[in-house]
Amino acid sequence: MQTMQYIWFLVILFIVHYFGDFFVQVYAWKSTTRQIRNLIIHTVTYIFVIIFGVIVLQAIFPGITIKYHSFLLFILINAVLHFLTDATTKKLTKILKNHNEMTAYVNIVALDQMIHYITLLITFGLFFIHK
């Protein structure tokens, strides 16, 4: 039974990721000026959604817990890796878009999302699964 709770927790966390990375992002990616500031706003917004999502998920799945310091590490690692991933893929997609390489552009966007999901999966395994 615990395995299914972990799976559902992750499925819902991935949905929360979608909301944090796309749905609630109104401003951060629209402007091409001040890209670092926009990337920071994007990452902070994303992390707030993830924090809220994990708190709600822990209420839904009380058997899946995380210690406070581990939760801070989970958030910090995801914030840093999200920022670095987006900074890198944003530069690549800009270059490809400028060269009309739309297939490669779409592949970089997909790669960006895959990296985010792998990051969430690994950090979930590190900080939420207790042996």
N, C-alpha and C positions, 0 to 999 in steps of 0.2 A: 504493500500500500504506500509506503514511504517513497518508492521509486516513482509512482504515478504523481505524487504531490510535487516532486522535484521537476518532473516533465511539465506539468501544468504551470508551475511557478515560472519555468523558463519560457514557455509559450506566451504567457501573459507578459512577462518581462520583455520579450521581443516585440510585442504589440505596444507596450509602453515606450520602447525604443523608437518605434515608428512615430508615435505622437510627439516625442521629445525632439526627434531629429527632423521631422517634416511638418506635422500638422500644426503645432503651436508656433512654428517659426514664421513670423510675419515679416520681420524687418531684416534680420541678420544677413541674409544672403542676397538681398535685392540690390544693394549698392556695390559697385566695383571700386569705389573710393574708400579709403580707410579700411582696407581688407582685414588687417590684424584686429582692429577694434570690433569689426563685425564678426570675425571668427571667435573672439572672446565672448561677445554677447551670445552668439549661437551656442557655444560650449556651456556657458553658465546657464542659459535657458534649458538646454538639454539635461544638464546635471540636476537642476531643480526638479524637472519632471521625473527623472530616474529616482531621485531621493523620495519624492512623494509616492511614486509607484511601488518602490520596495517597501515603504512603510505600510501602504495599503495591502500589498501582497502578504506581508507578515501577519496582518490581521486576518486575512483569508486563510492562510496556511500556518497556523500557530506552531506546527511541528517543525517548520523550517525557520530557524533563528540564526541571528548573527550577533556577535559581540560588538560593542560600541566601537572599539579601536579597529576591529576588522571591517566594520561598516565604513569607517573613515578611509581606510586603505582601499576598499572596494571603490568608493566614490573618487578618491584621488587618482587611482590608477586609470579608471575609466575616463575621467576628465582629461588627464594628460594624453592618453592614447587617442581619445576622440579628437582632441585639438590637433595633435601631430598627424593623424590620419587625414583629417579634413584639410589641413594646411597643405599637405603633400598632394592629395588628389585634386584639390581646388586648382593648384598650379598646373597639374597635368591636364585637367579638363579644359582649362582656359587655353592652353597651347593647342590642344586638339580641336577645340571648337573654332579657334581662329584659322585653322588650316582645313576647315570643313571635313574633318575626320569624324563623322558622327558615329560610326560603328565603334571606333576605338573610344570615343567619348562615353558612349553608353556602357562599354565594358569597364571603363575606369569608375564610373558611378556604381556599377554593380560590385566591383572589387572593393570600393569604399564601404559599401554596406556589408559585404562578407567579412571584412576586417572588423567592423563594429560588432557583428554577431559573434565572431570567434572570440573577441575580447570579452564580451559579456559572458559567454559560455565558460571561458577559462577562469575569469575572476569569480564567477558564481561557484565553480568547482573548488577554487582555492579558499573562499571565505564563507560559503554557506553550508557546504557538506562537511559534517563533523563525523569523525571515525571513532 
